[in-house]
Amino acid sequence: MKSKSFRFDGLLLLGVGIILAASLLMLASSSPELFTKQLIFVGIGSVVAAILFFVDLRPLIGAKWAVALIFLGSFLSLIAVHLFGTQVNGSKSWLGIGIFGIQPSELSKFALITILAAFFSRRHIGIKRMAVILGSFAYFAALGILIITEPDLGSALILFGIWFGFLLVAGLPMRYMAFATVLFLTFGGLAWGVALEGYQKDRILAVFNPEADPLGVNYNVIQSKSAIGSAGIFGKGFGQGALVKLGYLPAAQTDFAFSSFTEEWGLVGAIIVLASFGLIIWRIAAIGARAEGNFYKLFCLGSMIFFGLHFFVNVGSALGLIPVIGVVFPFLSSGGSNLIISMALIGVIQNIAANNSV
């Protein structure tokens, strides 16, 4: 067998590395304090990815207790948020650890990918049974209900998308897909009536009337589109992003990181970031296609859904196409929780490329 050092996927690392470099460049320009903190998170994430790459995961994957333990840990951490969490921007979704905070909702995404990959890998023959569909939905609901009541609409939708994506690829008949859609609408209706705050409802409704309340609910999106639209081919240059520097673009390092980066580096910079993200998705798909076991294929599938949904929602929000619901751009937005989980997924995928590919 070839050495791992010669079997990791270099193109996947290249795509991740380019976006991380773009993130640090953006933060160095707009917020030196966040740059330092993000550099620490990149270091932690790299260590996590390296550990998951070098450790032999095959015995753990075959053990039901290991997968269940990841899920249980995520579930308990979400309960801890409700009991001891810190409220930030109207959402009680953070656990404070020293000067840092973590979002257990990010761990829940890793946990759901892992447990659904294990669940469907053992039940792919009986996937059309209603009991299998409801069983998989129960995993989503156990985490999703705790997250939506924080309230964290963005993370709950990502979790639903992961579950629904697994069903789509499983090739369910249309009547079952219709049933899954009804579950989604029911879940969404309950969330609208019980869990969502007024400002979250306003953001959703604002998509259908983008010109309304330009100094209120639509202010963020209008400034985001202005930042992108004013960038030109090569952008305004390092440290010259006026909307970011003057504070006119809210959440410039998180929800609107793509807009912030594009303002300074223009169409060329945006294309490089988008192409790098496309490279990441392509390589994950290629690794999953070559993987020998169903679990590994499905884990890559879940990871593609995770990254793809984050990208679609974040960039769509920046362009005003969908509501702003607090979903970050993987590897580009500042923050430790999503970055570390994203790096953990990359570590496992590199492990699959090294040990479980034909």
C-alpha positions as CSV (number, residue, x, y, z in Angstrom):
1,M,0.0,0.0,0.0
2,K,1.2,3.5,-0.8
3,S,2.2,5.8,2.0
4,K,-0.4,8.3,3.1
5,S,2.0,11.1,2.4
6,F,1.7,10.3,-1.3
7,R,-2.0,9.7,-1.3
8,F,-3.6,12.8,0.1
9,D,-5.5,15.0,-2.4
10,G,-3.3,18.0,-3.1
11,L,-6.0,19.8,-5.2
12,L,-8.4,19.6,-2.3
13,L,-5.8,21.2,0.0
14,L,-5.1,23.8,-2.7
15,G,-8.7,24.9,-2.9
16,V,-9.0,25.1,0.9
17,G,-5.6,26.9,1.2
18,I,-6.5,29.6,-1.4
19,I,-9.8,30.5,0.4
20,L,-8.1,30.5,3.8
21,A,-5.5,32.9,2.4
22,A,-8.3,35.1,1.0
23,S,-10.0,35.1,4.4
24,L,-6.8,36.1,6.2
25,L,-6.1,38.8,3.6
26,M,-9.6,40.2,4.1
27,L,-9.3,40.2,7.9
28,A,-5.8,41.8,7.8
29,S,-7.3,44.6,5.8
30,S,-10.5,45.2,7.7
31,S,-9.9,43.9,11.3
32,P,-6.4,43.1,12.6
33,E,-7.8,41.9,15.9
34,L,-10.0,39.3,14.1
35,F,-7.0,38.4,11.9
36,T,-5.0,37.3,14.9
37,K,-7.9,35.3,16.3
38,Q,-8.7,33.7,12.9
39,L,-5.0,32.7,12.5
40,I,-5.3,30.8,15.8
41,F,-8.5,29.1,14.6
42,V,-6.7,28.2,11.3
43,G,-4.0,26.6,13.4
44,I,-6.4,24.7,15.6
45,G,-8.4,23.5,12.5
46,S,-5.2,22.4,10.8
47,V,-4.3,20.3,13.8
48,V,-7.8,18.7,13.9
49,A,-7.6,17.9,10.2
50,A,-4.1,16.4,10.5
51,I,-5.2,14.2,13.4
52,L,-8.2,13.0,11.5
53,F,-6.1,12.3,8.5
54,F,-3.4,10.3,10.2
55,V,-5.6,8.3,12.7
56,D,-7.0,5.1,11.3
57,L,-10.7,5.7,11.4
58,R,-11.8,2.4,10.0
59,P,-12.3,0.6,13.4
60,L,-14.3,3.5,14.7
61,I,-16.5,3.7,11.6
62,G,-17.4,0.0,12.1
63,A,-18.3,0.6,15.7
64,K,-21.9,1.8,16.2
65,W,-21.0,3.2,19.6
66,A,-18.5,5.6,18.1
67,V,-21.0,7.2,15.7
68,A,-23.6,7.2,18.5
69,L,-21.2,8.9,20.8
70,I,-20.6,11.8,18.3
71,F,-24.3,12.3,17.9
72,L,-25.0,12.1,21.7
73,G,-22.2,14.6,22.4
74,S,-23.7,17.0,19.9
75,F,-27.2,16.6,21.4
76,L,-26.0,17.2,24.9
77,S,-24.0,20.3,23.8
78,L,-27.2,21.8,22.3
79,I,-29.0,21.2,25.6
80,A,-26.1,22.9,27.4
81,V,-26.6,25.9,25.2
82,H,-30.2,26.2,26.3
83,L,-29.2,25.9,29.9
84,F,-25.9,27.9,30.0
85,G,-25.5,29.5,26.6
86,T,-24.7,33.2,25.9
87,Q,-27.1,35.2,23.8
88,V,-25.5,37.0,20.8
89,N,-27.6,39.0,18.3
90,G,-30.8,37.7,19.6
91,S,-29.8,34.0,19.4
92,K,-28.8,31.9,22.4
93,S,-26.4,29.7,20.4
94,W,-23.0,30.1,22.0
95,L,-21.1,28.4,24.9
96,G,-18.3,30.5,26.3
97,I,-14.9,28.9,26.9
98,G,-12.5,31.5,28.3
99,I,-12.2,34.3,25.8
100,F,-13.5,32.1,23.1
101,G,-17.0,30.9,22.3
102,I,-18.2,27.8,20.4
103,Q,-21.4,27.1,18.5
104,P,-22.6,23.5,19.2
105,S,-24.9,23.9,16.2
106,E,-21.8,23.6,14.0
107,L,-20.8,20.3,15.7
108,S,-24.4,19.1,15.1
109,K,-23.8,19.4,11.3
110,F,-20.7,17.1,11.6
111,A,-22.7,14.7,13.8
112,L,-25.7,14.5,11.5
113,I,-23.5,13.8,8.4
114,T,-21.8,11.0,10.4
115,I,-24.9,9.4,11.8
116,L,-26.9,9.6,8.5
117,A,-23.9,8.1,6.6
118,A,-23.8,5.2,9.0
119,F,-27.6,4.9,9.0
120,F,-28.1,4.8,5.3
121,S,-25.0,2.7,4.6
122,R,-26.7,-0.1,6.6
123,R,-30.2,0.4,5.2
124,H,-29.6,1.3,1.6
125,I,-31.5,-1.7,0.4
126,G,-34.6,-0.9,2.5
127,I,-34.4,2.8,1.9
128,K,-38.0,2.9,0.4
129,R,-39.5,1.8,3.7
130,M,-41.4,4.5,5.6
131,A,-39.8,3.4,8.8
132,V,-36.3,4.2,7.4
133,I,-37.4,7.6,6.3
134,L,-39.0,8.5,9.6
135,G,-36.0,7.0,11.5
136,S,-33.6,9.3,9.6
137,F,-35.9,12.2,10.1
138,A,-35.8,11.6,13.9
139,Y,-32.0,12.2,13.9
140,F,-32.5,15.5,12.1
141,A,-35.5,16.5,14.3
142,A,-33.6,15.7,17.6
143,L,-31.0,18.3,16.7
144,G,-33.1,20.6,14.6
145,I,-35.7,21.4,17.2
146,L,-33.0,22.3,19.7
147,I,-31.4,24.6,17.2
148,I,-34.5,26.3,15.8
149,T,-35.5,27.2,19.3
150,E,-32.3,29.0,20.1
151,P,-33.3,30.5,17.5
152,D,-30.8,29.7,14.7
153,L,-32.7,29.4,11.5
154,G,-29.6,29.1,9.3
155,S,-28.2,26.1,11.0
156,A,-31.6,24.4,11.2
157,L,-32.0,24.8,7.4
158,I,-28.5,23.4,6.8
159,L,-29.4,20.4,8.9
160,F,-32.6,19.9,7.0
161,G,-30.8,20.2,3.7
162,I,-28.3,17.6,4.7
163,W,-31.1,15.1,5.6
164,F,-33.1,16.0,2.5
165,G,-30.0,15.6,0.3
166,F,-29.4,12.1,1.6
167,L,-33.0,11.2,0.6
168,L,-32.6,12.7,-2.9
169,V,-29.5,10.7,-3.6
170,A,-31.1,7.5,-2.2
171,G,-33.5,7.6,-5.1
172,L,-36.8,7.7,-3.2
173,P,-40.1,7.6,-5.1
174,M,-41.8,10.9,-5.7
175,R,-44.6,10.1,-3.2
176,Y,-41.9,9.8,-0.4
177,M,-40.2,13.0,-1.6
178,A,-43.7,14.7,-1.3
179,F,-44.0,13.3,2.2
180,A,-40.5,14.7,3.1
181,T,-41.6,18.1,1.7
182,V,-44.7,18.0,3.9
183,L,-42.5,17.3,6.9
184,F,-40.3,20.3,5.9
185,L,-43.3,22.6,5.5
186,T,-44.8,21.4,8.8
187,F,-41.5,22.0,10.6
188,G,-41.1,25.4,9.0
189,G,-44.6,26.4,9.9
190,L,-44.1,25.5,13.5
191,A,-40.8,27.3,13.5
192,W,-42.5,30.4,12.1
193,G,-45.2,30.4,14.6
194,V,-43.3,29.4,17.7
195,A,-39.5,29.8,17.4
196,L,-38.5,32.6,15.0
197,E,-38.0,36.1,16.3
198,G,-39.6,39.1,14.6
199,Y,-36.4,40.3,12.9
200,Q,-35.9,36.8,11.4
201,K,-39.4,36.9,9.9
202,D,-38.7,40.4,8.5
203,R,-35.5,39.2,6.8
204,I,-37.4,36.4,5.1
205,L,-40.2,38.7,3.9
206,A,-37.7,41.3,2.8
207,V,-36.5,39.1,-0.1
208,F,-39.9,39.6,-1.8
209,N,-39.7,43.3,-1.4
210,P,-36.1,44.3,-1.8
211,E,-36.7,48.0,-2.1
212,A,-38.7,48.3,1.1
213,D,-37.2,49.8,4.3
214,P,-33.7,50.6,2.8
215,L,-32.5,51.9,6.2
216,G,-34.0,48.9,8.1
217,V,-34.4,45.3,7.2
218,N,-33.0,45.7,3.7
219,Y,-30.0,47.9,4.7
220,N,-27.5,45.0,4.9
221,V,-28.3,43.5,1.6
222,I,-28.3,46.9,-0.2
223,Q,-24.9,47.7,1.2
224,S,-23.7,44.2,0.3
225,K,-24.8,44.6,-3.4
226,S,-23.2,48.1,-3.4
227,A,-19.9,46.6,-2.2
228,I,-19.9,44.0,-5.0
229,G,-21.2,46.3,-7.7
230,S,-18.6,49.0,-7.0
231,A,-15.6,46.7,-7.0
232,G,-14.9,46.6,-10.8
233,I,-12.5,44.2,-12.4
234,F,-9.6,44.4,-10.0
235,G,-11.3,45.9,-6.9
236,K,-10.3,48.9,-4.8
237,G,-7.2,47.4,-3.4
238,F,-6.0,46.2,0.0
239,G,-7.4,48.3,2.8
240,Q,-9.4,50.5,0.4
241,G,-12.8,49.0,0.7
242,A,-14.8,52.1,1.7
243,L,-18.0,50.4,2.7
244,V,-16.1,48.1,5.0
245,K,-13.7,50.6,6.4
246,L,-16.4,53.2,7.1
247,G,-18.7,50.6,8.8
248,Y,-21.4,50.8,6.2
249,L,-21.4,47.0,5.5
250,P,-22.5,45.2,8.6
251,A,-21.2,41.7,9.4
252,A,-18.4,42.3,6.9
253,Q,-16.3,39.5,8.2
254,T,-19.0,36.9,8.6
255,D,-22.4,37.0,6.7
256,F,-21.0,39.3,4.1
257,A,-17.4,38.2,3.9
258,F,-17.7,37.5,0.2
259,S,-19.0,41.1,-0.4
260,S,-16.1,42.5,1.7
261,F,-13.5,40.5,-0.1
262,T,-14.9,41.3,-3.5
263,E,-15.0,45.1,-2.8
264,E,-11.2,45.1,-2.4
265,W,-10.2,42.5,-4.9
266,G,-12.9,42.8,-7.6
267,L,-14.2,40.4,-10.1
268,V,-10.8,38.7,-10.4
269,G,-10.6,38.0,-6.7
270,A,-14.2,36.8,-6.6
271,I,-13.6,34.4,-9.5
272,I,-10.5,33.0,-7.8
273,V,-12.5,32.3,-4.6
274,L,-15.5,30.8,-6.5
275,A,-13.2,28.6,-8.6
276,S,-11.4,27.4,-5.5
277,F,-14.7,26.5,-3.9
278,G,-15.7,24.7,-7.0
279,L,-12.4,22.8,-6.9
280,I,-13.2,21.7,-3.3
281,I,-16.6,20.3,-4.3
282,W,-15.1,18.6,-7.3
283,R,-12.4,16.8,-5.4
284,I,-14.8,15.7,-2.6
285,A,-17.1,14.3,-5.3
286,A,-14.1,12.5,-6.9
287,I,-12.9,11.0,-3.6
288,G,-16.5,9.9,-2.8
289,A,-16.8,8.2,-6.2
290,R,-13.6,6.3,-5.7
291,A,-14.3,5.3,-2.0
292,E,-14.8,1.6,-1.4
293,G,-17.5,1.5,1.3
294,N,-21.0,3.0,1.4
295,F,-20.2,4.9,4.6
296,Y,-17.3,6.7,3.0
297,K,-19.3,7.5,-0.1
298,L,-22.2,8.9,1.9
299,F,-19.9,10.8,4.2
300,C,-18.4,12.6,1.2
301,L,-21.9,13.2,-0.1
302,G,-23.0,14.8,3.2
303,S,-19.9,16.9,3.2
304,M,-20.6,18.2,-0.3
305,I,-24.1,19.1,0.8
306,F,-22.7,20.9,3.9
307,F,-20.3,23.0,1.9
308,G,-22.6,23.5,-1.0
309,L,-25.5,24.7,1.1
310,H,-23.3,27.1,3.1
311,F,-22.0,28.5,-0.2
312,F,-25.4,28.8,-1.8
313,V,-27.1,30.5,1.2
314,N,-24.2,32.8,2.0
315,V,-23.6,34.1,-1.5
316,G,-27.3,34.1,-2.3
317,S,-27.8,36.3,0.8
318,A,-25.0,38.7,-0.3
319,L,-26.6,39.1,-3.7
320,G,-30.1,39.6,-2.2
321,L,-31.5,36.4,-3.8
322,I,-32.4,34.7,-0.5
323,P,-32.9,35.8,3.1
324,V,-30.0,36.7,5.3
325,I,-30.2,33.9,7.9
326,G,-26.7,33.9,9.4
327,V,-24.9,31.2,7.3
328,V,-21.2,31.7,6.8
329,F,-19.0,31.1,3.7
330,P,-16.8,28.1,4.6
331,F,-13.1,28.9,5.1
332,L,-13.7,32.6,4.1
333,S,-15.9,34.0,6.9
334,S,-14.3,34.7,10.3
335,G,-15.2,32.5,13.3
336,G,-13.8,29.4,14.8
337,S,-16.7,26.9,15.1
338,N,-17.6,26.5,11.5
339,L,-13.9,26.7,10.4
340,I,-12.9,23.9,12.8
341,I,-15.8,21.7,11.8
342,S,-15.0,22.4,8.1
343,M,-11.4,21.4,8.6
344,A,-12.5,18.3,10.5
345,L,-14.6,17.3,7.5
346,I,-11.6,17.9,5.2
347,G,-9.4,15.7,7.5
348,V,-11.8,12.8,7.3
349,I,-12.2,13.2,3.5
350,Q,-8.4,13.1,3.1
351,N,-8.4,10.0,5.3
352,I,-10.9,8.4,3.0
353,A,-8.7,9.4,0.0
354,A,-5.7,7.8,1.6
355,N,-7.2,4.6,3.0
356,N,-10.5,3.8,1.4
357,S,-10.2,4.6,-2.3
358,V,-10.0,2.0,-5.1
